[in-house]
Amino acid sequence: MLRAEKVKYFRSNKKLKSIYLESFPKRERYPLWRLKLMTLIKGFDFFSFYDDERMIGLAYLVSSQNLTFLLYLAVDRSFRSKGYGSQILQWIKGNIAGTIVLDIDTVREQDAPDYEQRISRKRFYERNGFRDTGDQLLDDEEIYDVLACGDNYNKEEYTKLLKRYFRGFYKFTIQ
């Protein structure tokens, strides 16, 4: 049975670090110490997920009153394609109030070298109740499609939530 634990700022966890580093490209990773430190602020939550005693994944969430931004969701490479990602999303939807928002590499660039992976990722989220909002997050290097699960997606509130999280470390626009 899936079990979640809050990641503590002061505790080191090699498995958590390994999952994080292998799951996200360097350009998308914030220092792990910063992610953990931010959990000391209300609305910032970092969870590790376990099946029995085996850590199988992680999720990092930033919440406001009505929205939660799913910044990171990852499943350990050896446990992928076994339903754990969907179980983690079900746990999040059952334990976090409001609309959940995330962004994925855009599927509108059909010439992207990882286009099939992008399509697969989008289908995964759609199977788990997310829909494309039609908005895109743009930064200096990438374009991301914004997906939401819930009825109260609001672009202005999402922008405000991202500004609260990134605190000037990351420049972006949402269109």
C-alpha positions in Angstrom: 0.0 0.0 0.0 1.3 3.5 -0.9 2.5 5.6 2.0 3.6 9.2 1.9 6.0 10.9 4.2 7.0 14.6 4.4 10.6 15.2 3.5 12.4 16.9 6.4 14.8 19.7 5.8 17.4 18.5 8.2 17.4 14.8 7.1 19.6 13.5 4.3 18.2 10.8 2.0 20.4 9.3 -0.7 17.5 7.5 -2.4 15.4 10.7 -2.6 18.4 12.6 -4.1 19.0 9.8 -6.6 15.4 9.7 -7.8 15.4 13.5 -8.1 18.7 13.7 -10.0 17.9 10.9 -12.4 14.3 12.1 -13.2 14.9 15.8 -14.2 17.3 17.4 -16.6 19.8 19.7 -14.9 18.2 22.9 -16.4 14.9 22.0 -14.5 16.4 21.1 -11.2 16.6 23.5 -8.2 19.1 22.7 -5.5 17.7 20.0 -3.3 18.7 21.9 -0.2 16.6 24.8 -1.4 13.6 22.7 -2.1 13.9 21.2 1.4 14.4 24.6 3.0 11.3 26.0 1.4 9.2 23.4 3.1 9.7 25.4 6.3 7.3 27.9 4.7 3.6 27.3 4.8 2.2 26.0 1.4 5.4 24.2 0.4 5.4 20.4 0.7 7.9 17.8 -0.3 6.7 14.2 -0.1 8.5 10.9 -0.6 6.3 7.8 -1.4 6.8 4.3 -0.2 5.5 0.8 -1.1 6.2 -1.1 2.1 9.7 0.2 3.0 10.9 0.9 -0.5 11.0 4.5 -1.6 9.3 4.6 -5.0 8.9 8.3 -5.8 8.5 11.9 -4.8 6.3 14.9 -5.3 6.9 18.6 -4.6 3.9 20.8 -4.2 3.4 24.6 -3.8 -0.1 25.6 -2.7 -2.1 28.7 -2.4 -5.7 28.9 -1.2 -7.3 27.4 -4.4 -4.4 26.1 -6.4 -1.6 23.6 -5.9 1.4 23.6 -8.3 2.9 20.2 -8.8 6.4 21.2 -9.5 8.0 17.7 -9.4 6.6 14.2 -9.7 9.0 11.4 -10.1 9.0 7.6 -9.8 12.2 5.6 -9.3 13.4 4.2 -12.6 13.0 0.6 -11.4 9.4 1.1 -10.5 8.1 3.0 -13.6 5.3 1.6 -15.7 3.8 -0.2 -12.7 1.1 2.3 -11.8 2.9 4.1 -9.1 2.8 7.5 -10.8 -1.0 7.2 -11.0 -1.2 6.1 -7.4 0.9 9.1 -6.3 -1.5 11.4 -8.3 -4.5 9.8 -6.7 -2.9 10.3 -3.3 -2.3 14.0 -4.1 -5.8 14.5 -5.4 -7.2 12.8 -2.3 -5.1 14.8 0.2 -4.7 18.3 -1.4 -7.7 20.6 -1.7 -8.3 22.7 -4.8 -7.2 22.5 -8.3 -3.8 21.0 -9.1 -1.7 22.6 -11.9 1.5 21.4 -13.6 3.5 22.1 -16.7 5.0 19.7 -19.1 7.3 20.2 -22.1 5.0 21.4 -24.9 3.6 18.8 -27.3 3.1 21.6 -29.9 6.7 21.2 -31.1 6.4 18.1 -33.3 10.0 18.3 -34.3 11.3 18.0 -30.7 13.7 15.0 -30.5 11.7 13.6 -27.5 8.3 14.3 -29.1 7.0 10.8 -28.4 8.0 11.0 -24.8 6.2 14.3 -24.5 3.0 12.8 -26.0 3.3 9.9 -23.6 3.7 12.1 -20.6 0.6 14.2 -21.6 -1.5 11.1 -22.1 -0.4 9.9 -18.7 -1.7 13.1 -17.1 -4.9 13.1 -19.1 -5.6 9.5 -18.0 -5.2 10.8 -14.5 -7.8 13.6 -14.8 -5.7 16.5 -16.1 -6.7 18.7 -19.0 -4.8 21.1 -21.2 -5.7 24.7 -20.1 -4.5 26.1 -23.4 -2.0 28.3 -21.5 1.7 28.0 -22.0 4.6 28.9 -19.6 7.5 30.4 -21.5 11.0 31.0 -20.2 14.2 31.9 -21.9 14.8 28.3 -23.1 11.6 26.3 -23.1 7.9 26.3 -23.7 5.6 24.3 -21.4 2.0 23.4 -21.7 -0.1 24.1 -18.5 -2.4 21.2 -17.4 -4.9 21.3 -14.6 -7.0 18.9 -12.6 -10.1 20.6 -11.0 -12.6 23.2 -11.9 -10.9 26.4 -10.6 -7.9 26.9 -12.8 -7.2 30.6 -13.0 -4.2 31.9 -15.0 -3.7 35.0 -12.8 -3.7 32.9 -9.6 -1.3 30.4 -11.1 1.1 33.3 -12.2 0.9 34.6 -8.6 1.6 31.2 -7.1 4.7 30.7 -9.4 6.0 34.2 -8.5 5.7 33.3 -4.9 7.6 30.1 -5.4 10.3 31.3 -7.7 10.9 34.6 -5.9 12.7 36.2 -8.8 15.1 33.2 -9.4 13.3 32.3 -12.6 11.9 34.6 -15.2 8.8 33.4 -17.0 5.5 34.5 -18.7 2.3 32.6 -19.1 0.3 33.1 -22.3 
